């Protein structure tokens, strides 16, 4: 039998390794971005033009594209997730509930490339013929596919909160004469709002960190879109597309600036979740 001291040391070593790995990644990104802090470096990178052959390496269009795509997908996915979660927990018969939850869990295991591949042959032609504009590879196309990708994450997290609230509140509300729609609207959803917020934050992290959906469906145009039918490029797709040819130019270091921005966004998401957890506990 292992002694408690050895178990404690092993757990501390595992935790320290995780923290050290994350800290090392941050240090490497910062180190590779430091050469940008020159009289013309930051201005060339934090600008709105990506024209590498003209010395313009602006990543702000990619930052804008990432935010527009992620927030747009969240806008579509959140009401769908709320509806699915409430139906599964309150309205669905037991067999239908089990089938729905099984399908939602299955959706989380589908590789992202499958969503993108199927969307290229189904969604892209539909968007092209429906709107009769462009190639079909656009912000809206990627937004719809990304909605399907993040929907299971939001549903599963929010449904876990709904289930806990429902176990404590349903009997009382039924004895008071609440109908199921009234129970959902006036009791279940208000008491589950923190869980919904946590699910939305996790969904945002899933959306902003995805690469293949934007890479395959968004068109990869490094510009700020004028409409949902225009093409965009996200930070993750930008990193995947740009191949660094040397280790000294602004072109090379701008890729790591994109990575650093993504890393900081993920830190903010985790801090928001931790703050939400503390407030919920208190």
C-alpha positions, 0 to 999 in steps of 0.5 A: 500500500502506498503511504499518504505522503507518496500519494500527496507527492504524486498529486502535487507533482501532477498539478505542478506539471500541468501549471508549469506546462501552461506557464511555459507555453505562455513564456514561449509565446511572449518570448516570440512576440517580443521582437514585435516591440519595435518602432514599426513592429506593433503598428504593422501587426496590430493593423487592419491590413494583411498584405505580407508582401507589402510589409503589412501583417495586420491581425485585427481582421482575424481577431474580428472574424474570430469574435464575429464567428464565435458570438454569432454561433453562440447567438444561434446555439444558446436558445436552441440549447435552452429549448433542447435542455428544457424539453429533455428534462421536463417535457420528454417521455422517458424513452425519448429523453434517453434517446435525445441524451444519447444522441447529444452525447454522440454528437460530442464525439463526432470529429470536427472535420466531419462537420466541415466535410458534410457542410461543404457538400450540403450547406455550402451549395445550399447557401450559394443557391439560396442567396445567389451570391458568392461561393457559399463559403462565408461567415454565415455558413461557418456560423451555422456549422459551428452552432451544431458543433458547440450545441452539445457542449452547451446542452450537456452543461446546462442540462446538468444544472437543470437536472439538479434544480428540477430534483429539488423544485418540481414536487413543490411546484407541482403541489402548487399547481404550476403547469409545465410551461409555467414551471419552466418559465417562472421557476426552472430557468430563473434558478438555472441562469448561472448554469446557463452562463457557465454553459455559454462561456464554455461554448464560447471557448469551444467556438473561439478555439475551433480551427477546422470549421472556419478553415473549411467553410469561412472562405479565409479572406483576411478582411472585416466582413460587410455582411454575414455572406462575406468571407472571413478568416479567424485567428485559428485558421490564420495560424493554420494557413500561415507557414513561417519561412524564417525566424526573424521577420515580422511575418514570422512573429505575427503568427505567434501574436495570434497565438498569444491572443488566443491563449489570453482569451482562454485564460479570461474564459477560465477566470470567468468560469472560476469567478462564476463557480466561487459566486455560485458556491458563496 
